[in-house]
Amino acid sequence: MSKGTIWVVLALIMIAVGITYSNHFQGSLHFDDAHTIENNAYIRDLKNIPLFFKDGTTSSSLPPNQSYRPVLTTTLAIDYHFSDDLKNMVPFHVTSFTFFILLGVLMFVLFSRILSISAVDDKYREWVALFAVAWFMLHPVCAETINYIIQRGDSLSTFFVVLGLVMYAVSPVSRKFFLYLIPVVLGILTKPSALMFGPLLICYMVLFEADAGFFTIFTKGRSLEKIVIPSVVALVICVLGYLFVSHMQPKTYVEGQKDTLSYILTQPYILFYYFTAWFAPVHLNADTDWVIFQSAVDPYAILGYVFVIFTVIITLITAEYKATRPIAFGLAWFLLANVPTSLVAFSEVTNDHRMFFPFVGLSLAIVWSLYLLVMLVVKSTKPNKAVKWTFFAFLIVMLAGYAYGTHTRNEVWRNDDNLWYDCTLKSPTNGRGLMNYGLALMRKGDLAGAERYYSRGLEYWPNYAYLNVNMAILKESLGKKDEAENYFKAGVYRGGNLYPGSYYYYARFLKNEGRYDEAIKMLNTVLDMSGANLDSRYMLMDLLYGQKRYEELKKVAASTLAISPSDTKATEYMKLAASGKSMLDIAKETAETTKTVDSYLNLSLQYYNAGDYQGCVDAAKKALELKPDFAAAYNNIGSAYNIMKKYKEAREALVKAIELDPSSQLAKNNLAVAEKGLKEQK
């Protein structure tokens, strides 16, 4: 088969991957994306890129999750620059998908190189490499890593590891000058799992350059000079990388599990689960409710030990024979790539995205094993053409089935409604999953449904700070202020000094209750914990401006602009602090001067914020005189009437708002409040 044909087939595979992932480019942000992207002030300005390499606290606005991954954070900042303040998520998904495609190409180059060494005379070896790449690229397990933006760390670091191996394998210049270590360093600065490059390179050199197994490498007469220096250099770079990243890791970072030993004893079974997921990816889940084994002799734990021992034995045996060394390399890759997440006790015992890196090697091991088995059957049975074409058709149908599973999984990851509902079905005792689906219901105005899921979550995770806070927000929206404050206090207490969000939402409650000094104190606590928390900065500036504490306002606005120089809100507050005028005064002046729809709508909002609800209604009506089909004005009127307890008038305005703009979730939420108020008045 010509090289041209090979590359055409590879291109067709990548087109198939593009079609499979065509429904993922508009996917929304999820979970950890909130504190690393959505509410992280540092990624909003490209001038902060040097800070990413200087300080790991710039990676997240959530202290326990702040980690030193400067290359990853840099890619997020670049994507944010093109996203129009997160109104367009396509740049993020394009970047993740581009590196995914490039990884597939590099995998083919690496697999072809390995198989050309182990099976010199096999005319189908490149087809096997193509099939291994296709199976990996279309595998549903990859969907989480590609859809979940912050987990780009797995795909990007894997890309750098494979790039380093390819450069070493095919480029004499890279070998001579150790250029293949450049992507390795970038990988380590993306995610520490790239540290496994060193052991992987040694496996490659032993199996395919020293032409030895792991038992026979040290036998008499073997020349090891060619592999000693690259091995030592690679290991030194990886060890130094580990020490450097550990030194740069913020002190705020929290790994998760306290019982490290039990976590480690649980991981062999997790590796068994990962292996089975290659063949049957039917239990994929954004957030499982799996827990560590309480006993080292748990039957599932024992199954895990047996699996790992068996895999190690198979790896050692297959390493001794040239034809099966791709199997040994792939299995060694699978085991080594799982080491970082098996020895570091994370809060979750398993995640789908952790399979991404190990599955690169596993794809080679599985496909080459099946190929050798098929060839044995072919030689012994000599099947006719009909049988052969039926077999080829089966392979295509199988890949199509995996592609369909991936396409379906993309739909699950498209939005929080789909993702967290799926999670509640698969992990019914996971308090975080139940909370997140409750949040999705709350955003749709289904307060009763949200309360149901929050309550279920608290049954299993009563000490989860954010679950208490979200229940507090729900209680506040239902007008149950005392219950709300108790939950807010519980959230602050259980979150301690690690979860600034607990303080932020309590501050918002205090602000709504007119307890401004307490709210300001809470917000300052948030910024002491996490200076990158933009929502807290904005609320604090609002409060300081309303309290006419202009000097404090200038300091907060200035520190915000130091992080994000283009922040329009901070810039506006700097000007307001200098003028000494209230936002309502400025809105009045602007409306009187311009007499535009937008100026009257803004005036309506400022009246609302100032507590003059009739003024809010009057200003919104002036906007409607200029634009009768202005849904936002009707929403403002309905919201104000709700506060005034004129629920009938509120309902009329909000129904009109939804007729004009059926997508307005805010109007739907306000209508739910009006409907509830009408029922209570009856």
C-alpha positions as CSV (number, residue, x, y, z in Angstrom):
1,M,0.0,0.0,0.0
2,S,1.4,3.4,-1.0
3,K,2.2,6.1,1.5
4,G,-0.3,8.4,-0.3
5,T,-3.1,5.9,0.3
6,I,-2.2,5.6,3.9
7,W,-2.4,9.3,4.5
8,V,-5.7,9.5,2.6
9,V,-7.2,6.9,4.9
10,L,-5.8,8.7,7.9
11,A,-7.4,11.9,6.6
12,L,-10.7,10.1,6.2
13,I,-10.5,8.9,9.8
14,M,-10.0,12.4,11.0
15,I,-12.9,13.6,8.9
16,A,-15.0,10.9,10.6
17,V,-13.8,12.1,13.9
18,G,-14.8,15.7,12.9
19,I,-18.3,14.5,12.0
20,T,-18.5,12.6,15.3
21,Y,-17.6,15.7,17.3
22,S,-19.6,18.1,15.1
23,N,-22.2,18.6,17.9
24,H,-19.7,19.5,20.6
25,F,-18.4,22.9,19.5
26,Q,-21.2,24.9,21.2
27,G,-21.0,23.0,24.5
28,S,-21.2,25.0,27.6
29,L,-18.9,25.4,30.6
30,H,-19.2,22.8,33.4
31,F,-18.3,22.6,37.1
32,D,-14.5,23.3,37.4
33,D,-14.7,25.6,34.4
34,A,-16.5,28.0,36.6
35,H,-13.5,28.8,38.8
36,T,-10.7,28.3,36.2
37,I,-12.4,30.1,33.3
38,E,-15.7,31.9,34.0
39,N,-14.7,33.6,37.3
40,N,-11.0,33.7,36.9
41,A,-9.9,37.3,36.4
42,Y,-6.4,36.5,35.4
43,I,-7.3,34.8,32.1
44,R,-9.1,37.8,30.9
45,D,-5.9,39.6,29.8
46,L,-3.1,38.2,27.8
47,K,-0.7,40.4,29.6
48,N,-1.1,38.1,32.6
49,I,0.5,35.2,30.8
50,P,3.9,35.7,32.6
51,L,2.0,35.5,35.9
52,F,0.8,32.0,35.1
53,F,4.4,30.8,35.1
54,K,5.3,32.8,38.2
55,D,2.3,31.9,40.5
56,G,-0.1,28.9,40.5
57,T,-2.8,30.9,42.3
58,T,-3.6,32.5,38.9
59,S,-5.0,29.2,37.7
60,S,-8.3,29.4,39.6
61,S,-10.4,31.6,41.8
62,L,-11.0,28.6,44.1
63,P,-8.0,28.1,46.5
64,P,-8.2,24.3,47.0
65,N,-8.1,23.9,43.2
66,Q,-5.2,26.3,42.5
67,S,-2.4,24.3,40.8
68,Y,0.6,25.1,38.8
69,R,-0.3,24.4,35.2
70,P,0.9,27.5,33.4
71,V,0.8,26.2,29.8
72,L,-2.8,25.0,30.3
73,T,-3.8,28.4,31.8
74,T,-2.1,30.2,28.9
75,T,-4.2,28.3,26.3
76,L,-7.4,29.3,28.3
77,A,-6.4,32.9,28.3
78,I,-5.8,32.9,24.5
79,D,-9.2,31.2,23.9
80,Y,-10.8,33.7,26.2
81,H,-9.3,36.6,24.2
82,F,-11.3,35.3,21.1
83,S,-14.5,34.3,23.0
84,D,-16.1,37.8,23.3
85,D,-16.3,37.5,27.1
86,L,-17.5,33.8,27.0
87,K,-20.4,34.7,24.7
88,N,-18.8,32.4,22.1
89,M,-17.4,29.1,23.4
90,V,-16.3,27.9,20.0
91,P,-12.6,29.1,20.4
92,F,-12.2,26.9,23.4
93,H,-13.6,23.9,21.7
94,V,-11.7,24.5,18.5
95,T,-8.4,24.5,20.4
96,S,-9.2,21.3,22.3
97,F,-10.3,19.6,19.1
98,T,-7.3,20.8,17.1
99,F,-4.8,19.3,19.5
100,F,-7.0,16.1,19.6
101,I,-6.6,15.7,15.8
102,L,-2.9,16.4,15.9
103,L,-2.6,13.8,18.7
104,G,-4.2,11.3,16.4
105,V,-1.7,12.0,13.6
106,L,1.2,11.7,16.0
107,M,-0.2,8.4,17.4
108,F,-0.2,7.0,13.8
109,V,3.4,8.0,13.2
110,L,4.5,6.5,16.6
111,F,2.5,3.3,16.1
112,S,3.8,2.9,12.5
113,R,7.3,3.3,13.7
114,I,6.9,0.7,16.5
115,L,5.2,-1.9,14.2
116,S,7.8,-1.4,11.5
117,I,10.4,-2.4,14.0
118,S,8.4,-5.4,15.4
119,A,6.8,-6.6,12.2
120,V,9.1,-5.6,9.4
121,D,7.6,-7.9,6.8
122,D,4.0,-7.5,7.8
123,K,2.2,-5.8,4.9
124,Y,-0.8,-4.9,7.1
125,R,1.0,-3.2,9.9
126,E,0.1,0.3,8.8
127,W,-3.6,-0.7,8.5
128,V,-3.3,-2.0,12.1
129,A,-1.8,1.4,13.2
130,L,-4.7,3.2,11.4
131,F,-7.3,1.0,13.1
132,A,-5.8,1.6,16.5
133,V,-5.8,5.3,16.0
134,A,-9.4,5.3,14.7
135,W,-10.7,3.2,17.6
136,F,-9.0,5.6,20.1
137,M,-10.2,8.7,18.4
138,L,-13.8,7.5,18.1
139,H,-13.9,6.0,21.6
140,P,-16.7,7.5,23.9
141,V,-14.2,7.7,26.8
142,C,-12.5,10.6,25.0
143,A,-15.7,12.6,24.9
144,E,-15.3,13.9,28.5
145,T,-11.7,15.1,27.9
146,I,-12.6,16.9,24.7
147,N,-15.9,18.4,25.9
148,Y,-14.9,19.4,29.4
149,I,-12.7,22.4,28.7
150,I,-10.5,22.4,31.8
151,Q,-9.7,18.8,31.3
152,R,-7.9,19.8,28.2
153,G,-4.9,19.4,30.5
154,D,-5.2,15.6,29.9
155,S,-5.3,15.8,26.1
156,L,-2.7,18.6,25.8
157,S,-0.2,16.9,28.1
158,T,-0.7,13.6,26.3
159,F,-0.1,15.4,23.0
160,F,3.2,16.7,24.3
161,V,4.3,13.3,25.5
162,V,3.5,11.6,22.2
163,L,5.2,14.4,20.3
164,G,8.3,14.0,22.4
165,L,8.3,10.2,21.7
166,V,7.8,10.8,17.9
167,M,10.6,13.3,17.8
168,Y,12.9,10.9,19.5
169,A,11.8,8.0,17.3
170,V,12.0,9.6,13.9
171,S,14.3,12.6,14.1
172,P,18.1,12.1,14.5
173,V,18.6,15.8,15.0
174,S,16.1,15.8,17.9
175,R,18.0,12.9,19.5
176,K,21.4,14.5,19.0
177,F,20.5,17.8,20.6
178,F,17.8,16.4,23.0
179,L,15.1,18.6,21.3
180,Y,12.5,15.9,22.0
181,L,12.6,17.1,25.6
182,I,11.1,20.5,24.8
183,P,7.6,19.2,24.3
184,V,8.1,17.1,27.5
185,V,8.8,20.2,29.5
186,L,5.7,21.9,28.0
187,G,3.7,18.8,28.9
188,I,4.9,18.8,32.5
189,L,3.9,22.5,32.7
190,T,0.5,21.5,31.4
191,K,-0.2,18.6,33.7
192,P,2.1,16.6,35.9
193,S,1.1,13.3,34.4
194,A,3.5,14.1,31.5
195,L,6.3,13.2,34.0
196,M,5.7,9.6,32.9
197,F,7.5,10.4,29.6
198,G,10.8,9.3,31.2
199,P,9.7,5.7,32.0
200,L,7.8,5.5,28.7
201,L,10.9,6.5,26.8
202,I,13.0,3.8,28.6
203,C,10.4,1.2,27.7
204,Y,10.6,2.3,24.1
205,M,14.4,2.1,24.0
206,V,14.6,-1.2,25.7
207,L,11.9,-2.9,23.6
208,F,12.6,-1.4,20.2
209,E,16.1,-0.1,20.2
210,A,18.0,-2.5,22.5
211,D,15.8,-5.3,20.9
212,A,15.4,-6.8,24.4
213,G,12.8,-7.7,26.9
214,F,12.6,-6.4,30.5
215,F,14.2,-9.7,31.7
216,T,16.9,-9.9,29.0
217,I,18.0,-6.3,28.8
218,F,20.9,-6.9,31.3
219,T,22.1,-10.2,29.8
220,K,25.7,-10.6,28.9
221,G,26.9,-9.2,25.7
222,R,24.2,-6.5,25.2
223,S,25.3,-3.0,24.4
224,L,23.4,-0.4,26.5
225,E,25.5,2.7,25.7
226,K,23.0,4.1,23.3
227,I,20.1,4.0,25.7
228,V,21.8,4.9,29.0
229,I,22.4,8.6,28.3
230,P,18.9,9.3,26.9
231,S,17.4,7.4,29.8
232,V,19.3,9.3,32.4
233,V,18.7,12.7,30.8
234,A,14.9,12.0,30.4
235,L,14.6,10.8,34.0
236,V,16.6,13.8,35.3
237,I,14.3,16.2,33.4
238,C,11.2,14.4,34.7
239,V,12.4,14.4,38.3
240,L,13.5,18.0,38.1
241,G,10.1,18.8,36.5
242,Y,8.4,17.1,39.4
243,L,10.4,19.0,42.0
244,F,9.8,22.3,40.2
245,V,6.1,21.8,39.9
246,S,5.8,20.7,43.5
247,H,7.7,23.8,44.6
248,M,5.5,26.1,42.5
249,Q,2.3,24.4,43.7
250,P,0.3,26.9,45.8
251,K,0.0,26.1,49.5
252,T,-3.8,26.5,49.1
253,Y,-4.0,23.4,46.9
254,V,-5.8,20.4,48.4
255,E,-5.6,16.9,46.9
256,G,-8.8,15.5,48.4
257,Q,-8.7,12.2,50.1
258,K,-7.2,12.0,53.6
259,D,-6.9,8.2,53.7
260,T,-4.2,7.9,51.1
261,L,-3.5,4.2,51.8
262,S,-7.1,3.1,51.2
263,Y,-7.2,5.3,48.1
264,I,-4.1,3.5,46.7
265,L,-5.5,0.1,47.5
266,T,-8.7,1.0,45.6
267,Q,-6.9,2.0,42.5
268,P,-6.1,-1.5,41.1
269,Y,-9.8,-2.2,40.8
270,I,-10.2,1.2,39.1
271,L,-7.6,0.1,36.6
272,F,-9.6,-3.1,36.0
273,Y,-12.6,-0.9,35.4
274,Y,-10.7,1.3,33.0
275,F,-9.6,-1.7,31.0
276,T,-13.1,-3.1,30.7
277,A,-14.3,0.4,29.7
278,W,-12.2,0.1,26.5
279,F,-14.5,-2.7,25.3
280,A,-17.8,-1.6,27.0
281,P,-17.9,2.1,27.8
282,V,-21.4,1.9,29.2
283,H,-20.9,3.5,32.6
284,L,-19.4,6.8,31.6
285,N,-20.3,9.5,34.2
286,A,-19.2,13.1,34.8
287,D,-19.1,12.5,38.6
288,T,-19.4,9.1,40.1
289,D,-20.4,8.2,43.7
290,W,-17.7,5.5,44.0
291,V,-15.8,5.6,47.3
292,I,-12.6,4.1,48.5
293,F,-12.6,0.5,49.8
294,Q,-12.8,0.3,53.6
295,S,-10.9,-3.0,53.6
296,A,-7.8,-4.2,51.8
297,V,-9.4,-7.6,51.4
298,D,-12.6,-6.3,49.8
299,P,-13.5,-8.8,47.0
300,Y,-13.4,-6.0,44.4
301,A,-10.0,-4.9,45.8
302,I,-8.7,-8.4,45.4
303,L,-10.0,-8.5,41.9
304,G,-8.0,-5.3,41.2
305,Y,-4.8,-6.8,42.6
306,V,-5.2,-9.9,40.5
307,F,-5.8,-7.8,37.4
308,V,-2.7,-5.6,37.9
309,I,-0.5,-8.7,38.7
310,F,-1.8,-10.5,35.6
311,T,-1.2,-7.4,33.4
312,V,2.3,-7.0,34.7
313,I,3.0,-10.7,34.0
314,I,1.6,-10.4,30.4
315,T,3.7,-7.3,29.9
316,L,6.9,-9.0,31.0
317,I,6.2,-12.1,28.9
318,T,5.2,-10.3,25.7
319,A,8.3,-8.1,26.0
320,E,10.5,-11.2,25.5
321,Y,9.3,-11.7,21.9
322,K,9.9,-9.3,19.1
323,A,6.4,-9.8,17.5
324,T,4.6,-9.1,20.7
325,R,6.6,-6.2,22.0
326,P,4.0,-3.6,20.8
327,I,1.6,-5.4,23.2
328,A,4.2,-5.1,26.0
329,F,4.8,-1.4,25.2
330,G,1.0,-0.6,25.1
331,L,0.3,-2.4,28.4
332,A,3.3,-0.7,30.1
333,W,2.0,2.6,28.8
334,F,-1.4,1.8,30.3
335,L,0.1,1.0,33.7
336,L,2.6,3.8,33.8
337,A,0.1,6.5,32.6
338,N,-2.2,5.5,35.5
339,V,0.5,5.9,38.1
340,P,0.1,9.6,38.9
341,T,-3.7,9.3,39.5
342,S,-3.2,6.0,41.4
343,L,-0.7,7.3,43.9
344,V,-2.0,10.8,44.5
345,A,-5.2,10.6,46.6
346,F,-7.7,12.8,44.7
347,S,-11.1,13.4,46.1
348,E,-12.7,11.3,43.4
349,V,-11.5,7.7,43.1
350,T,-12.2,7.7,39.4
351,N,-12.8,10.1,36.5
352,D,-13.5,9.4,32.9
353,H,-10.9,11.9,31.7
354,R,-8.2,9.9,33.6
355,M,-8.5,7.2,30.9
356,F,-7.4,9.4,28.1
357,F,-3.6,9.2,28.6
358,P,-3.6,5.5,29.4
359,F,-5.8,4.6,26.5
360,V,-3.2,5.8,23.9
361,G,-1.0,2.9,24.8
362,L,-3.9,0.5,25.4
363,S,-5.2,1.1,21.9
364,L,-1.9,-0.2,20.5
365,A,-1.8,-3.2,22.9
366,I,-5.4,-4.3,22.2
367,V,-5.4,-3.8,18.5
368,W,-2.1,-5.5,17.9
369,S,-3.2,-8.4,20.2
370,L,-6.4,-8.9,18.2
371,Y,-4.5,-8.6,14.9
372,L,-2.1,-11.4,15.9
373,L,-5.0,-13.5,17.1
374,V,-6.9,-13.0,13.8
375,M,-3.8,-13.8,11.8
376,L,-3.5,-17.1,13.7
377,V,-7.1,-17.9,12.8
378,V,-6.6,-17.0,9.2
379,K,-3.5,-19.2,8.8
380,S,-5.3,-22.2,10.3
381,T,-8.7,-21.8,8.6
382,K,-7.9,-20.0,5.4
383,P,-11.3,-18.2,5.1
384,N,-12.8,-17.2,1.8
385,K,-13.4,-13.7,0.5
386,A,-16.9,-13.6,1.8
387,V,-15.7,-14.3,5.3
388,K,-13.0,-11.7,5.0
389,W,-15.3,-8.9,3.7
390,T,-17.8,-9.8,6.5
391,F,-15.1,-9.4,9.0
392,F,-14.1,-6.0,7.5
393,A,-17.7,-4.9,7.5
394,F,-17.9,-5.9,11.2
395,L,-14.9,-3.7,12.0
396,I,-16.5,-0.7,10.3
397,V,-19.8,-1.2,12.0
398,M,-18.0,-1.5,15.3
399,L,-16.2,1.8,14.8
400,A,-19.5,3.4,13.7
401,G,-21.1,2.1,16.9
402,Y,-18.3,3.7,19.0
403,A,-18.6,6.9,17.0
404,Y,-22.4,7.0,17.7
405,G,-21.7,6.5,21.4
406,T,-19.3,9.4,21.3
407,H,-21.8,11.6,19.4
408,T,-24.4,10.7,22.0
409,R,-22.0,11.5,24.8
410,N,-21.3,14.9,23.3
411,E,-25.0,15.6,23.6
412,V,-24.9,14.8,27.3
413,W,-22.0,17.2,27.7
414,R,-23.7,20.0,25.7
415,N,-25.4,21.6,28.8
416,D,-25.8,21.2,32.5
417,D,-29.4,19.9,32.2
418,N,-28.3,16.8,30.3
419,L,-25.0,16.3,32.1
420,W,-26.2,16.4,35.6
421,Y,-29.4,14.5,35.0
422,D,-27.3,11.7,33.5
423,C,-25.2,11.9,36.6
424,T,-28.1,11.6,39.1
425,L,-29.2,8.5,37.3
426,K,-25.8,6.8,37.4
427,S,-24.7,8.2,40.8
428,P,-27.8,8.6,42.9
429,T,-25.8,9.1,46.1
430,N,-23.5,11.7,44.8
431,G,-24.4,15.0,46.6
432,R,-22.5,17.1,44.2
433,G,-24.2,15.6,41.2
434,L,-27.6,16.0,42.8
435,M,-26.8,19.6,43.7
436,N,-25.7,20.5,40.2
437,Y,-28.9,19.1,38.7
438,G,-30.8,21.0,41.3
439,L,-29.0,24.1,40.0
440,A,-30.1,23.3,36.5
441,L,-33.7,23.0,37.6
442,M,-33.5,26.2,39.6
443,R,-32.2,28.1,36.5
444,K,-35.3,26.9,34.7
445,G,-37.6,28.1,37.5
446,D,-38.4,24.7,38.9
447,L,-37.9,25.6,42.5
448,A,-39.8,22.6,43.9
449,G,-37.7,20.2,41.8
450,A,-34.5,22.0,42.9
451,E,-35.4,21.7,46.5
452,R,-36.1,18.0,46.1
453,Y,-32.6,17.4,44.7
454,Y,-30.9,19.6,47.2
455,S,-32.6,17.7,50.0
456,R,-31.5,14.4,48.6
457,G,-28.0,15.7,48.2
458,L,-27.8,16.8,51.9
459,E,-28.9,13.4,53.0
460,Y,-25.7,12.0,51.5
461,W,-23.3,15.0,51.8
462,P,-24.5,17.1,54.7
463,N,-21.1,18.7,55.1
464,Y,-20.7,19.9,51.5
465,A,-20.4,23.6,51.8
466,Y,-21.7,24.5,48.4
467,L,-24.8,22.3,48.8
468,N,-25.7,24.2,51.9
469,V,-25.1,27.5,50.1
470,N,-27.3,26.5,47.2
471,M,-30.1,25.4,49.6
472,A,-29.7,28.8,51.2
473,I,-30.2,30.6,47.9
474,L,-33.3,28.5,47.2
475,K,-34.7,29.3,50.6
476,E,-34.0,33.0,50.1
477,S,-35.9,32.9,46.7
478,L,-38.8,31.3,48.5
479,G,-38.8,34.1,51.0
480,K,-37.7,31.9,53.9
481,K,-35.1,34.3,55.2
482,D,-34.3,32.7,58.5
483,E,-33.9,29.2,57.0
484,A,-31.8,30.8,54.3
485,E,-29.4,32.5,56.7
486,N,-28.9,29.3,58.7
487,Y,-27.9,27.4,55.6
488,F,-25.6,30.3,54.5
489,K,-23.9,30.1,57.9
490,A,-23.6,26.4,57.6
491,G,-22.0,26.8,54.2
492,V,-19.4,29.3,55.5
493,Y,-18.6,27.1,58.5
494,R,-18.3,23.9,56.5
495,G,-16.3,25.6,53.8
496,G,-13.8,27.1,56.2
497,N,-11.1,29.2,54.5
498,L,-11.1,27.1,51.4
499,Y,-14.3,27.9,49.6
500,P,-14.7,31.7,48.9
501,G,-18.0,31.0,47.2
502,S,-19.7,30.4,50.6
503,Y,-18.7,33.9,51.7
504,Y,-19.7,35.5,48.4
505,Y,-23.2,34.1,48.4
506,Y,-23.8,34.9,52.0
507,A,-22.5,38.5,51.2
508,R,-25.1,38.7,48.5
509,F,-27.8,37.7,50.9
510,L,-26.6,40.3,53.4
511,K,-26.7,42.9,50.7
512,N,-30.2,42.0,49.7
513,E,-31.2,42.3,53.4
514,G,-29.7,45.8,53.5
515,R,-26.9,44.7,55.9
516,Y,-24.2,46.4,53.8
517,D,-21.4,46.6,56.3
518,E,-21.6,42.9,57.0
519,A,-21.7,42.2,53.3
520,I,-18.6,44.3,52.7
521,K,-16.7,42.5,55.4
522,M,-17.7,39.1,53.9
523,L,-16.5,40.2,50.4
524,N,-13.2,41.5,51.7
525,T,-12.7,38.0,53.2
526,V,-13.4,36.5,49.8
527,L,-10.7,38.7,48.2
528,D,-8.3,37.8,50.9
529,M,-8.8,34.1,50.0
530,S,-9.1,34.6,46.2
531,G,-8.1,37.8,44.6
532,A,-9.2,36.4,41.2
533,N,-12.8,36.2,42.2
534,L,-14.5,38.7,39.8
535,D,-18.0,38.4,41.1
536,S,-16.9,39.4,44.6
537,R,-15.0,42.3,43.2
538,Y,-18.0,43.5,41.3
539,M,-20.4,43.2,44.2
540,L,-17.9,44.9,46.6
541,M,-17.5,47.8,44.2
542,D,-21.3,48.1,43.9
543,L,-21.6,48.3,47.7
544,L,-18.7,50.6,48.3
545,Y,-20.1,53.0,45.6
546,G,-23.6,52.8,47.2
547,Q,-22.1,53.6,50.6
548,K,-20.1,56.5,49.1
549,R,-16.8,54.9,50.4
550,Y,-15.0,56.2,47.4
551,E,-11.4,55.8,48.6
552,E,-12.0,52.1,49.3
553,L,-13.7,51.8,45.9
554,K,-10.7,53.3,44.1
555,K,-8.5,50.7,45.7
556,V,-10.7,47.8,44.7
557,A,-11.2,49.1,41.2
558,A,-7.4,49.7,40.8
559,S,-6.5,46.2,42.0
560,T,-9.1,44.8,39.6
561,L,-7.6,46.8,36.7
562,A,-4.1,45.5,37.7
563,I,-5.4,42.0,37.1
564,S,-7.6,42.8,34.1
565,P,-6.8,46.2,32.6
566,S,-9.6,46.0,30.1
567,D,-12.3,45.4,32.7
568,T,-15.0,47.9,31.8
569,K,-16.9,47.7,35.1
570,A,-13.8,48.5,37.2
571,T,-12.9,51.4,34.7
572,E,-16.4,52.8,35.2
573,Y,-16.2,52.6,38.9
574,M,-12.9,54.5,38.9
575,K,-14.6,57.3,37.1
576,L,-17.7,57.2,39.4
577,A,-15.5,57.3,42.5
578,A,-13.8,60.4,41.1
579,S,-17.1,62.1,40.2
580,G,-18.8,61.4,43.5
581,K,-22.2,61.0,41.8
582,S,-24.6,58.1,42.3
583,M,-25.4,55.7,39.5
584,L,-29.0,56.7,39.7
585,D,-28.0,60.4,39.3
586,I,-25.9,59.6,36.3
587,A,-28.7,57.4,34.8
588,K,-31.2,60.2,35.3
589,E,-28.9,62.7,33.5
590,T,-28.2,60.3,30.7
591,A,-31.9,59.5,30.2
592,E,-32.9,63.2,30.2
593,T,-30.2,64.0,27.7
594,T,-30.5,61.0,25.3
595,K,-34.1,59.9,25.7
596,T,-33.2,56.4,24.3
597,V,-34.7,53.0,24.9
598,D,-31.4,51.8,26.5
599,S,-31.0,54.8,28.7
600,Y,-34.6,54.4,30.1
601,L,-34.0,50.7,30.7
602,N,-30.8,51.5,32.6
603,L,-32.6,54.2,34.6
604,S,-35.3,51.6,35.4
605,L,-32.6,49.2,36.7
606,Q,-31.0,51.9,38.8
607,Y,-34.3,52.8,40.4
608,Y,-34.8,49.1,41.2
609,N,-31.3,48.9,42.8
610,A,-32.0,52.0,44.8
611,G,-35.3,50.5,46.1
612,D,-37.6,52.9,44.2
613,Y,-39.7,50.3,42.6
614,Q,-42.4,52.7,41.3
615,G,-39.6,54.7,39.7
616,C,-38.4,51.5,38.1
617,V,-41.9,50.9,36.6
618,D,-42.2,54.4,35.3
619,A,-38.8,54.4,33.6
620,A,-39.5,51.1,32.0
621,K,-42.9,52.4,30.7
622,K,-41.0,55.3,29.1
623,A,-38.8,52.7,27.3
624,L,-42.0,50.9,26.1
625,E,-43.3,54.2,24.7
626,L,-40.3,54.2,22.4
627,K,-40.2,50.4,21.8
628,P,-43.5,48.7,22.5
629,D,-42.1,45.2,22.0
630,F,-39.2,45.6,24.5
631,A,-39.2,42.3,26.5
632,A,-36.6,43.5,29.0
633,A,-38.7,46.5,30.0
634,Y,-41.7,44.3,30.7
635,N,-39.4,42.1,32.8
636,N,-38.3,45.0,34.9
637,I,-41.9,46.1,35.4
638,G,-42.8,42.5,36.5
639,S,-39.9,42.3,38.8
640,A,-40.7,45.6,40.5
641,Y,-44.3,44.7,40.9
642,N,-43.3,41.4,42.5
643,I,-41.3,43.4,45.2
644,M,-44.4,45.7,45.6
645,K,-46.5,42.5,46.0
646,K,-48.7,43.6,43.1
647,Y,-48.6,40.1,41.7
648,K,-51.5,40.4,39.3
649,E,-49.8,43.4,37.5
650,A,-46.5,41.5,37.7
651,R,-47.9,38.4,36.1
652,E,-49.4,40.5,33.2
653,A,-46.1,42.2,32.5
654,L,-44.0,39.0,32.7
655,V,-46.4,37.0,30.5
656,K,-45.9,39.7,27.9
657,A,-42.1,39.6,28.4
658,I,-42.1,35.9,27.7
659,E,-44.3,36.2,24.7
660,L,-41.8,38.7,23.2
661,D,-38.7,36.7,24.3
662,P,-39.5,33.0,25.0
663,S,-35.8,32.4,25.8
664,S,-35.8,34.8,28.8
665,Q,-35.0,32.6,31.8
666,L,-35.1,35.7,34.1
667,A,-38.6,36.5,33.1
668,K,-39.7,32.9,33.6
669,N,-38.1,32.9,37.1
670,N,-39.9,36.2,37.9
671,L,-43.2,34.8,36.6
672,A,-42.8,31.8,38.9
673,V,-42.5,34.2,41.9
674,A,-45.6,36.1,40.7
675,E,-47.6,32.9,40.3
676,K,-46.6,31.8,43.8
677,G,-47.5,35.2,45.2
678,L,-51.0,35.1,43.6
679,K,-51.6,31.7,45.1
680,E,-50.6,32.9,48.6
681,Q,-52.8,36.0,48.3
682,K,-55.8,33.7,47.6
